[in-house]
Amino acid sequence: MTVDQAKRRKAAARWHRRIALFVAAWLAALALSGVLVNHAHDLGLDRKPLATPLQRWVYGIESEGEDFCETAPITGAECGHVFGRLALPAGELLLAAGGLFLLDGSGQLIERLAASQLGLVSLQAAYREADRFYFRDAERTVVSDPDLLNPAVLSAGEAAALDSRDWLVRDDSATAITWERLLLDLHAARFLGPFAKAFNDLVALLIIVLAVSGYRLHRLKRNGNGQGPSV
């Protein structure tokens, strides 16, 4: 092997290692994100929303209103579905799609009431007037005292008379971005936007280059050691 051939082989080997490190890092990220996505439901990643700072940094989305995942972590994985709060004589109610979280004056969870315990399919809106609490789903409106023990269903006329009140309404158009969504976007390189497809094509091409260059370097090494061409 001549000096020029040796230099070319060293340069090729150097680039082979660089490409290999890049591809290996991306394949490791694919493997890790794939495992997490595969177990997303078991780990609660399909229900847990991203923290507001991370959502802002990755997706550029500004959260509207209060971030209950930060101010009310006691609600756990359901924090992304909390849409408002109502004051109680000694504590407060957090309003979520699935029901209510009853907190004491120090913010500790006392009880969780499912929407079905109020006679509703899901909680879509609520408001308070004096010592009366009103809750709604798509079909009915109920009224309850602060103890929430005996909610009563209002008639259609009584419910219609409350339409102009200042309801806290759940916004179904605002879907929380979950950790599962972030992992899926990472797995498919969608965070690169319009360049995602080109990036994946590039990685595939680099894997082919690695295979070809690795075989070629192996041949050159064998020839340089005087072993002759490999079969």
N, C-alpha and C positions, 0 to 999 in steps of 0.2 A: 504494500500500500504506500503510495506516495505521500509527501507532506501535505499537498493540497487535498488529497482524498481524506486524510486524517482530520484536517481542519473542517472539511465539509461534514464529516461524520459527527464530530463533536458539536458543531452548530446544530445539526439535525437532532442529535440526542438532547441538546439543551431545549430546543423548541418542543420536542416530544414530551419532556418532563413538564414544561409549563402548561401545555395543552392538557396533559393528563391530570395535573392538579386542579385546573379549572373544571374539567368534566367530572372529576371525582367529587369535588365540592357540590356541584349541582346535583349529581346522582344521590349523594348523601341527603341533601335537602329534599329531594323527591321521595326518597325512602322514608324519611322521618315524617314528612307531611302526609304521605300515603298511609302510614300506620295510624297516625292520629285521626285522619279522616275516617278510616275503617272502624275506629272505636269512638267516633265523635258522640254518638248517642249515649254509650256507656259512661263516658267521661263528662257528659253534660255540655259538651262544646257546641251542640246544635241549639242550645237554649241560652247559653251565657253570652250576653252582648259584650262587644269591645268597650273598654273604658273610653270615655270621651276624648282624652288627649291622643290616644292611639288611633281612634277613628278619624280624628281631625288630621293627624299626620299622614296616615296611609291613604285615606279616601278623600280628604279635603272637605269633610262634611261637618258642618257646625251643628251641634245639638240645639234644638229649640226647647226652651223651657228648662225645668229642673232636671238634672241628671240624678235619678233616684239610685242608680248603681253606686254612686259616690256618697250621696247624702243619706241613703237608707240601705246599707249593705245587709241589714237584717232580713231583707226580703229574698236574699240568695239569688238563684238563677232566674227568678221571675222579675227581677228588678227592671228588666227591659220592657216589661208589660205594664208597669205602674205608670199611670197617667195623671195622678193628682192626689191631693190630700185635703181632708176636712178636719177641722178642730173639734175635739170632744171636751166635755167639762173637765176631764182629767186625763188628757192624752190627745191622740189624734187617730184618724183613719187614713190609711193609704189605699187608694183605689187602683185595682188592677183588673185586667180582662177576666181573670179567673175568680175574682172575689175581693175580699177586704182583708187588710192587715190591721189589727187593733193593737196600737202601741200605747204604753203608759207615758207619764210625763217625762221620763228620762230617755224615751226612745226605744225601750226594750219591748220585744214582741210578747204580747199577752195571749193573743189568739188569732188564728187565721180562719176566716169564714168563707166558704166556697160560695159562688154565685147561686148555686142550687139551694143553699140554705136560706136565701132570700126569696126563693121562688122564681129565679131568673136563670136563663140559659147561660148568659155571660153578662158581664157588667160593661155597659157602653157609656153611661153618663150618670152623674150624681150631683146633688146640690143640697145645701142645708138652709133651713129657714127656721130661726129660733131653735126650739128643741125638737124639730122634726127633720128627718133625713129622708131624702127621696132618691131612689135608684131606678135605673132603666136598662132594659135590653131592647131588642128589635121589636118585641111583641107587647110588653107590658111595663107598667110603672108601679113600684111599690113604695110605701111609706112606712117609716119605723121610728120608734123612740130611740134615744141614745143607747139604750141597752141592747138594741138590735135583736131582741128575743122574739118579737111577734110582728114581723112585717105583714102589712095588709096590702092587697092588690087594689089599685084604684080603678074605677070605671073608665071607659073610653073618654067620657066627657070631662071627668076630673083630671085625667092625664093631659088632655088637650089644653085645658086651662093653664097648665104649667109650662107650655111650650116657650113662652116668652121670658121665662126665668133665666137666671145666669147659671146655666149648667156647666159643669166640668165634663167635657166630652172627650172620649177616646178617639184618637186620630189613627184609623186603621191604615192610612196611606203611609204613615211613618213606620216602616219596618226596621227593627233593630238589626244592625250588622253583627252577626255572631262570630265566634272564634272559628266555627266550622267554615263559614264563608271566607274568612281570611285565609285559612289553610287551603281551601279549594283554589282560591285565586293565586296563592303562592305555588301550588302544585302545577297549575296550568300556565304559570308566568303571566297571568292576566294583569298583574300590577304594572307591566310594561306597556299596557294599552295597545295601540295599533301595531307595536313592534313585537308583540308576544309570539305571533306565528313565525316571524322571521327569526326570533331568538331560538325557538324550538327547532327550526330547520337548521340553524347554525350548529346547535349542540349535536344534532344527529349527524351532520356533516363532519364535525370534529371527531366524533366516535369512529367514523369510517377512516378519517385521516390517521387516527391513533393506531388502528388495526394495520393499515398499510405501512405506515412509517415504522411501527414496531417490527413488522416482518422484515422490512428492508434493512433496518439497523441490525437485526439479528443476522441477516445474510452477510452484511459488511463486516461484522465482528468475526464471524466464522472464517471469512476469506482473509481477514487481516491476521488471524491466528494461524493461517496456513492449513486450515482444515478442509479447504475446498468448498464448493457450493453445497448448500444443504439440499436435501431431497424433499 
